């Protein structure tokens, strides 16, 4: 995410109150879509946020101002469409329309990374200036969605597998730190200062192992291994096990240093804000794939922290102090998902009650996380 992007989120949110093939690789459910909360929320979310015709996009401006699209939202949309298809929903056409929009807004014809933001100007969604740069989190979800699309529908009319491989080459080349082998924030991170910035929610070890299998490139295994080492370091930082939105990391041995508020994006840079709220979900994705001890310990430690709380609220210090008293599904839904994956049913039920019964129509980020984490 770029600075402008998070400030748009936080401004709106606070005023209102950047896996392996088996992860979702169960046999497809034929005929009628399986009745589930995830499918219901997907349909509500699609109606509220997916716009466009032959090129569909995820609208993120919550009904205020000019239409705005993020590569992050496009990644969520593509991923959700495949996951819904695995529940029996007919989403192939929608996926292809979302895919066409992504293709139309790549950094260039030769560079398949997606431009991180488009705004409707004179009736057309375009990117200008630094908006033409990429954001790693969006590209990672797009790449994984393409891998799942190949598994779900094959690559006859559209070669999803080839598109995924091409995107993985570009991500590895421009969005992975050449020394730490961890994800950077985007292709714009070319200076030593920018290259040391790590968005902790980008430590998607499960994705990286899947990328290694599809691309047959050892570089992705190295990125997965380094990411897992970083997860262990971050988990050990505090007794809560909570991760900050951002941290600095340098060197092949992953020397970590804390960031200060507003050093990268916002006042929550060193707290559990609207970036790190996704960490329990990302860890749960990885655990569903690997069942590895490091991920389980990190996720268990975070769930033990939330177990001691009566409710999940928005934004925490790493020591566990609640910064605000209001609730937001962007924080609650990933915790509910993590509890479900680790079979902490009492904890899951406790916090699932906090989630809105229906997808909210004017809160893109929290609505999207509520919907997509339900598929995990």
Secondary structure, 3 states (H helix, E strand, C coil): CCHHHHHHHHHHHHHCCCCCCCCCCCCCCCCCCCCCHHHHHHHHHHHHHEEECCCEEECCCCCCCCCEEEHHHHHHHHHHHHHHHCCCCCCHHHHHHHHHHHHHCEEECCEEEEECEEEEECCEEECCHHHHCECHHHHHHHHHHHHHHHHHHCCCCCCHHHHHHHHHHHHHHHCECCCCCCECCCCCCCCHHHHCEEEHHHCCHHHHHHHHHHHCCHHHHHHHHHHHHHHHHHHHCCCCCCCCCEEEEECCCCEEECCCCCCCCCCCCCCECCCHHHHHHHHHHHHHHHCCHHHHHHHHHHHHHHHCCCCCCCCECCCCCECCCCCCHHHHHHHHHHHHHCCCHHHHHHHHCCCCCCCCCCCHHHHHHHHHHCCC
